Amino acid sequence: MRVCAECGLKVEAAFRFCPWCAAPQRSKLVEFFRAHPRDDGMALRVSRYLTDDPQVRFSVWDSEGVAEAAVSLEEEEAERLVDFLAPPRGQRRLRGIERLLARLSHHQG
């Protein structure tokens, strides 16, 4: 176990954030995303930098583990990307209605 630099309490090494004060435990967070089957062997790596110069960096990795391209977005652009990737409002509403109907029919049956 290590100690949180923010609050001084013990934190397991696997934790990205302190469970006691929510302070980031790393200078960046990284996730890999599998590609669509037509891009088999490729991956998208997304890094969120938690430094004085916050940014979100996207890199495309090939099947040999080499980054082929990378680009960083400022926080505002990353937020705009989140909005872009969210399903259109009508689809979100429809999915919610479908889940509600499924729950209701499950309880009645």
Secondary structure, DSSP 8 states (H G I E B T S, - for coil): -EE-TTT--EE-TT-SB-TTT--BSSSEEEEEEE--GGGTT-EEEEEEE-SSS-EEEEEEE-TTS-EEEEEEE-HHHHHHHHHHHS--HHHHHHHHHHHHHHHHHHHH-
